[in-house]
Amino acid sequence: MSAILAITLGNSMAAAVLATDSVLGPVRRVPVNQLQDLRDVLARTHRHGGDPIPVGVASVNPPALERLLGLLADMGLPPAAVARKDFPVPLRTEVEAPERVGVDRLLGALAAHRRVGGACVAVDFGTAITVNSIRADGAFLGGAILPGLGMAARALSEGTALLPEIPPPAGAPAVGRSTQEAIAAGVIHGAAGAVANLISGARQVVGAEARVILTGGDAARLAEHLPPDCREIVPDLVLEGLVIAYREWQKQ
């Protein structure tokens, strides 16, 4: 099976990985406002004496996608294939306005279901936190979206006169003994409590034994605050889904 360079563009970060067969190589992550730092990765798609390695992209950030496509053109590389524009996500949806569901949610759900082979809940801890429900037959049923840790901390600072903005905390006691600790407690335990409650609700819909898979930059930070059966982390779940979707499109 040929190689593919898979790139995801989120609200804050971009991730790129060279996938051969079903194996993902080392993942490069850069801020989405520093896509030029992917030049060396993109340059590897040019193979002397052979066709370039194709590039597949999934984006929830239109300006970043435009910049990436421009970077490819500036480097003289073929245009990328964009998920949902150039190739489909092979996942049945049972939601209103499926075209408005973030492609990252769909790809994470696709990869989670392919791993589990049954009902599952995929939780992505990124700029926003999404909790996504997938039925045993692979149908994506929707889920919930809430602020991520950094966004929640910024909202407290921007919406009040005196509360400081704190960096996303690594952890916090439930009872903060300073303003900063109290904000960290609210952000960490508030997010964990909300996610745990949403997972419980999702399991009432897709099945009590639904497996939970966590992903995203803050997954490790929050996993310890979730129930023991909700701590499985797959760091590159959305990239996995992107590679699956591209491969299946290639086979058609």
C-alpha positions as CSV (number, residue, x, y, z in Angstrom):
1,M,0.0,0.0,0.0
2,S,1.4,3.4,-1.0
3,A,2.4,6.1,1.5
4,I,0.4,9.1,2.4
5,L,1.2,12.3,4.2
6,A,-1.8,13.0,6.5
7,I,-2.3,16.5,7.9
8,T,-4.9,17.8,10.3
9,L,-5.5,21.5,10.8
10,G,-7.2,22.4,14.1
11,N,-8.1,25.7,15.6
12,S,-4.8,25.9,17.4
13,M,-2.4,23.2,16.2
14,A,-1.6,21.3,13.0
15,A,-0.4,17.7,13.0
16,A,1.4,15.9,10.1
17,V,2.4,12.2,9.8
18,L,3.7,10.0,7.1
19,A,1.6,6.8,7.0
20,T,2.9,3.6,5.3
21,D,0.4,0.7,5.1
22,S,-1.6,1.1,8.3
23,V,1.3,2.4,10.4
24,L,1.6,6.0,11.4
25,G,5.1,7.4,11.7
26,P,6.3,10.1,14.1
27,V,3.8,13.0,14.3
28,R,5.0,16.6,13.8
29,R,2.9,19.2,15.6
30,V,3.1,22.9,15.0
31,P,0.9,25.9,15.7
32,V,-1.5,26.6,12.8
33,N,0.1,30.1,12.5
34,Q,3.5,28.5,11.8
35,L,2.7,26.1,9.0
36,Q,6.0,27.1,7.3
37,D,7.6,24.8,9.9
38,L,6.1,21.9,8.0
39,R,8.2,22.7,4.9
40,D,10.7,19.9,5.7
41,V,7.9,17.4,6.1
42,L,6.2,18.5,2.9
43,A,9.5,18.3,1.0
44,R,9.7,14.6,1.8
45,T,6.7,14.0,-0.4
46,H,8.9,14.6,-3.5
47,R,10.4,11.3,-4.5
48,H,13.2,11.4,-7.1
49,G,12.3,9.2,-10.0
50,G,8.7,8.6,-8.8
51,D,5.4,10.2,-8.2
52,P,5.1,12.5,-5.2
53,I,3.6,11.1,-2.0
54,P,0.0,12.2,-1.9
55,V,-1.1,14.6,0.8
56,G,-4.5,14.2,2.5
57,V,-5.8,17.0,4.7
58,A,-8.6,17.4,7.2
59,S,-9.3,21.0,8.4
60,V,-11.7,22.8,10.7
61,N,-9.7,26.0,10.1
62,P,-10.4,27.5,6.6
63,P,-7.7,30.2,6.8
64,A,-5.1,27.6,7.8
65,L,-6.2,25.3,5.0
66,E,-5.8,28.2,2.5
67,R,-2.3,28.9,3.8
68,L,-1.3,25.2,3.6
69,L,-2.6,24.9,0.0
70,G,-0.6,28.0,-0.8
71,L,2.5,26.6,0.8
72,L,2.2,23.4,-1.3
73,A,1.8,25.5,-4.4
74,D,4.8,27.7,-3.5
75,M,6.9,24.5,-3.1
76,G,5.8,23.2,-6.5
77,L,4.0,20.2,-5.0
78,P,0.6,18.8,-6.2
79,P,-2.4,20.1,-4.4
80,A,-3.7,18.1,-1.4
81,A,-6.9,16.1,-1.3
82,V,-9.2,17.6,1.3
83,A,-11.5,15.4,3.4
84,R,-15.2,15.9,2.6
85,K,-14.3,18.1,-0.4
86,D,-12.3,15.7,-2.5
87,F,-13.0,12.4,-0.7
88,P,-15.7,11.3,1.8
89,V,-15.5,10.2,5.4
90,P,-16.9,6.6,5.3
91,L,-19.2,7.0,8.3
92,R,-23.0,7.0,8.4
93,T,-24.5,9.9,10.3
94,E,-27.8,10.2,12.0
95,V,-27.7,14.0,12.9
96,E,-29.4,17.1,11.6
97,A,-27.3,19.0,9.0
98,P,-24.5,16.4,8.8
99,E,-22.5,18.7,6.5
100,R,-22.0,21.1,9.5
101,V,-20.5,18.5,11.8
102,G,-16.7,19.1,12.2
103,V,-14.7,16.8,10.1
104,D,-12.4,16.2,13.1
105,R,-15.3,14.8,15.0
106,L,-16.3,12.4,12.2
107,L,-12.7,11.2,11.6
108,G,-12.2,10.6,15.3
109,A,-15.5,8.7,15.5
110,L,-14.5,6.6,12.4
111,A,-11.1,5.7,13.9
112,A,-12.6,4.9,17.3
113,H,-15.3,2.6,15.8
114,R,-12.7,0.8,13.6
115,R,-10.6,0.2,16.7
116,V,-13.4,-1.0,18.9
117,G,-15.7,-2.7,16.4
118,G,-18.7,-1.8,18.4
119,A,-20.4,1.0,20.4
120,C,-18.0,3.7,21.6
121,V,-17.6,7.2,22.8
122,A,-14.8,9.3,21.3
123,V,-13.8,12.3,23.4
124,D,-11.4,14.9,21.9
125,F,-9.8,17.4,24.3
126,G,-8.7,20.2,22.0
127,T,-9.4,23.9,21.8
128,A,-13.0,22.8,22.3
129,I,-13.9,19.5,23.9
130,T,-16.2,17.2,21.9
131,V,-17.9,14.1,23.2
132,N,-19.0,11.9,20.3
133,S,-21.4,8.9,20.3
134,I,-21.1,6.0,17.9
135,R,-23.6,3.2,17.8
136,A,-22.5,-0.4,17.5
137,D,-23.3,-0.5,13.8
138,G,-21.0,2.4,13.2
139,A,-23.5,5.2,13.0
140,F,-22.4,8.6,14.3
141,L,-25.2,9.9,16.5
142,G,-23.8,13.3,17.5
143,G,-22.7,14.4,20.9
144,A,-21.7,17.5,22.8
145,I,-19.3,20.4,22.4
146,L,-17.9,22.5,25.3
147,P,-15.0,24.9,25.9
148,G,-11.5,23.4,26.2
149,L,-9.3,24.2,29.2
150,G,-7.5,27.2,27.7
151,M,-10.8,28.6,26.3
152,A,-12.5,28.3,29.7
153,A,-9.6,30.0,31.5
154,R,-9.6,32.8,29.0
155,A,-13.3,33.3,29.3
156,L,-13.1,33.8,33.0
157,S,-10.4,36.5,32.5
158,E,-12.0,38.2,29.6
159,G,-15.5,38.2,31.2
160,T,-14.5,39.6,34.6
161,A,-12.7,42.7,35.9
162,L,-10.3,41.1,38.3
163,L,-9.8,37.4,37.5
164,P,-6.4,36.7,35.9
165,E,-5.8,34.6,32.9
166,I,-3.9,31.4,33.8
167,P,-2.2,28.9,31.5
168,P,-4.1,25.6,31.1
169,P,-3.3,23.9,34.4
170,A,-1.7,20.5,34.6
171,G,-3.8,19.7,37.6
172,A,-5.5,21.2,40.6
173,P,-6.9,20.4,44.0
174,A,-10.6,20.4,44.2
175,V,-10.4,23.2,46.8
176,G,-8.1,26.0,45.6
177,R,-6.3,28.1,48.2
178,S,-5.6,31.0,46.0
179,T,-7.5,32.7,43.1
180,Q,-5.2,30.9,40.6
181,E,-5.8,27.5,42.2
182,A,-9.5,28.2,42.4
183,I,-9.6,29.0,38.7
184,A,-7.5,25.9,37.9
185,A,-9.9,23.7,40.1
186,G,-12.9,25.0,38.3
187,V,-11.4,24.6,34.8
188,I,-10.0,21.1,35.4
189,H,-12.7,19.5,37.6
190,G,-15.4,21.4,35.8
191,A,-14.4,20.0,32.5
192,A,-13.8,16.5,33.9
193,G,-17.1,16.5,35.6
194,A,-18.9,17.6,32.5
195,V,-17.2,15.0,30.3
196,A,-17.9,12.2,32.8
197,N,-21.6,13.2,32.9
198,L,-21.8,13.4,29.1
199,I,-20.1,10.0,28.8
200,S,-22.7,8.5,31.2
201,G,-25.5,10.1,29.0
202,A,-23.9,8.8,25.8
203,R,-23.8,5.3,27.2
204,Q,-27.5,5.4,27.9
205,V,-28.0,6.0,24.2
206,V,-25.3,3.7,22.6
207,G,-25.0,1.1,25.3
208,A,-23.7,0.8,28.8
209,E,-20.6,-1.1,27.7
210,A,-19.6,1.4,25.1
211,R,-15.8,1.8,25.1
212,V,-14.5,5.3,25.7
213,I,-11.4,6.6,23.8
214,L,-9.8,9.9,24.6
215,T,-7.7,12.0,22.3
216,G,-6.4,15.6,21.9
217,G,-3.8,17.7,23.6
218,D,-5.4,17.8,27.0
219,A,-6.4,14.1,27.1
220,A,-3.6,13.0,29.4
221,R,-4.2,16.0,31.7
222,L,-7.9,15.1,32.3
223,A,-7.8,11.3,32.1
224,E,-6.9,10.9,35.7
225,H,-10.0,12.8,36.7
226,L,-12.4,10.5,34.8
227,P,-13.8,7.1,35.8
228,P,-11.3,4.3,35.5
229,D,-13.0,2.8,32.5
230,C,-12.8,6.1,30.7
231,R,-9.0,6.6,30.6
232,E,-7.9,4.9,27.3
233,I,-5.9,7.5,25.3
234,V,-5.2,7.3,21.5
235,P,-3.1,10.5,20.9
236,D,-3.5,10.6,17.1
237,L,-7.1,9.3,16.7
238,V,-8.1,12.0,14.1
239,L,-5.0,11.3,12.0
240,E,-5.9,7.6,12.1
241,G,-9.4,8.4,10.9
242,L,-8.0,10.6,8.1
243,V,-5.7,7.8,6.9
244,I,-8.5,5.3,7.0
245,A,-10.8,7.6,5.0
246,Y,-8.1,8.4,2.4
247,R,-7.1,4.7,2.0
248,E,-10.7,3.6,1.4
249,W,-11.2,6.4,-1.2
250,Q,-8.0,5.3,-2.9
251,K,-9.4,1.8,-3.3
252,Q,-12.5,2.9,-5.2
